[in-house]
Amino acid sequence: MAVSAPDLKAFLLATPFFGGLTDASLDLLMSMLVERSFDVGATVVAEGEPGRSLFIVKSGRLAVSKRTNSGNVIPISVLEPGDFFGEMTLIEMQNRSATVIAQSPTVLYELTAQKLYACYKADIHAYVIVLQNINRELCRRLRRADDRFTGHQVGEDEAPAR
């Protein structure tokens, strides 16, 4: 179903994905979104499957996980309202890198690769801003992953050297 909620614009502007867009650009992108609802336990995307869209979380909570070579499931992150996922498949044109499962009733806004390309054709400035926003978020995620990998907590003060 097409998105037309009156408070949608304010919600989208508060998300990292849509920051910095003009009203006209935001209206264009809003017209391209499709609302999707998922019940508790529903698999939104599965690791390894083809992907041709990204999602912005309107409501709910989702768990992101990856499977190890031995078959164990490793939790990666939790997604909440304002977060987005699925952008990697649009950038690198590869299959889904992780599985995302709804932990509560969830509403997502979907933006397909085809619609994102239509944005590029119609409003190159908006397209560039969206890609820059995606890049910023990917950098944030990489920094958090680096911190987890090295055992640092984000915002943690280092203990004084002894």
DATAKA-V960655 format. One record per residue. RES is the residue in three letters. SS is DSSP state (2 for helix, 1 for strand, 0 for the rest). NEAR is the number of other ideal C-beta (glycine too) atoms within 12 Angstrom. D_FIRST is the distance of its C-alpha to the first C-alpha in Angstrom with 1 decimal. Layout:
BEGIN
<<RES/SS/NEAR/D_FIRST> <RES/SS/NEAR/D_FIRST>>
END
This chain:
BEGIN
<<MET/0/12/0.0> <ALA/1/15/3.8> <VAL/0/28/6.5> <SER/0/15/9.3> <ALA/0/18/11.4> <PRO/0/9/15.1> <ASP/0/13/16.5> <LEU/2/25/14.1> <LYS/2/25/16.8> <ALA/2/15/19.6> <PHE/2/24/18.0> <LEU/2/36/17.3> <LEU/2/24/20.8> <ALA/0/19/22.3> <THR/0/33/21.0> <PRO/0/29/23.4> <PHE/0/40/20.9> <PHE/0/36/20.4> <GLY/0/22/24.0> <GLY/0/21/26.1> <LEU/0/29/23.5> <THR/0/17/24.3> <ASP/2/17/22.1> <ALA/2/16/21.5> <SER/2/29/20.6> <LEU/2/31/18.3> <ASP/2/23/16.5> <LEU/2/30/16.3> <LEU/2/39/14.9> <MET/2/33/12.3> <SER/2/24/11.0> <MET/2/35/10.8> <LEU/0/37/8.9> <VAL/1/25/5.8> <GLU/1/24/5.7> <ARG/1/32/7.6> <SER/1/21/10.0> <PHE/1/28/13.5> <ASP/0/16/16.5> <VAL/0/17/20.0> <GLY/0/15/21.7> <ALA/0/23/18.7> <THR/1/23/19.4> <VAL/1/37/16.7> <VAL/1/35/19.0> <ALA/0/23/22.6> <GLU/0/27/25.6> <GLY/0/16/26.7> <GLU/0/19/23.6> <PRO/0/16/22.4> <GLY/0/31/19.8> <ARG/0/23/18.0> <SER/1/31/15.7> <LEU/1/41/16.2> <PHE/1/40/14.4> <ILE/1/44/15.0> <VAL/1/37/15.6> <LYS/1/34/14.3> <SER/1/25/16.1> <GLY/0/32/18.2> <ARG/1/26/20.8> <LEU/1/40/21.1> <ALA/1/29/24.2> <VAL/1/35/25.1> <SER/1/26/27.9> <LYS/1/22/30.0> <ARG/1/19/32.3> <THR/0/12/36.0> <ASN/0/7/38.1> <SER/0/7/39.6> <GLY/0/9/36.3> <ASN/0/10/36.1> <VAL/1/17/32.9> <ILE/1/18/33.3> <PRO/1/20/31.0> <ILE/1/24/30.0> <SER/1/24/28.0> <VAL/1/21/25.6> <LEU/1/37/22.4> <GLU/1/23/21.4> <PRO/0/24/19.2> <GLY/0/26/19.6> <ASP/0/31/20.6> <PHE/1/38/19.0> <PHE/1/41/19.8> <GLY/0/42/19.7> <GLU/2/34/21.3> <MET/2/28/24.4> <THR/2/30/23.1> <LEU/2/34/22.0> <ILE/2/19/25.4> <GLU/2/15/27.7> <MET/0/13/25.8> <GLN/0/18/26.9> <ASN/0/18/25.4> <ARG/0/31/23.9> <SER/0/27/26.7> <ALA/0/32/25.8> <THR/1/29/23.9> <VAL/1/40/21.4> <ILE/1/29/21.1> <ALA/1/30/19.4> <GLN/0/26/22.3> <SER/0/22/20.4> <PRO/0/18/17.1> <THR/1/34/14.9> <VAL/1/30/11.7> <LEU/1/36/11.3> <TYR/1/41/9.9> <GLU/1/33/10.5> <LEU/1/40/12.5> <THR/1/23/14.0> <ALA/2/24/17.6> <GLN/2/16/16.9> <LYS/2/29/15.0> <LEU/2/32/17.7> <TYR/2/19/20.2> <ALA/2/19/18.8> <CYS/2/33/19.3> <TYR/2/23/22.8> <LYS/2/14/23.5> <ALA/2/19/22.3> <ASP/0/25/23.5> <ILE/2/16/26.0> <HIS/2/20/26.8> <ALA/2/33/23.4> <TYR/2/26/23.2> <VAL/2/18/26.6> <ILE/2/26/25.8> <VAL/2/39/22.7> <LEU/2/23/25.1> <GLN/2/20/27.8> <ASN/2/29/25.6> <ILE/2/32/24.7> <ASN/2/19/28.4> <ARG/2/20/29.4> <GLU/2/30/27.3> <LEU/2/25/28.6> <CYS/2/15/32.1> <ARG/2/19/31.6> <ARG/2/27/30.6> <LEU/2/15/33.6> <ARG/2/17/35.9> <ARG/2/19/34.7> <ALA/2/17/35.3> <ASP/2/14/38.7> <ASP/2/16/39.6> <ARG/2/18/38.7> <PHE/2/10/40.6> <THR/2/13/43.6> <GLY/0/10/43.6> <HIS/0/16/42.9> <GLN/0/11/40.7> <VAL/0/15/38.7> <GLY/0/9/40.8> <GLU/0/11/43.7> <ASP/0/8/47.1> <GLU/0/11/49.5> <ALA/0/7/52.6> <PRO/0/5/55.8> <ALA/0/4/57.8> <ARG/0/4/60.9>>
END
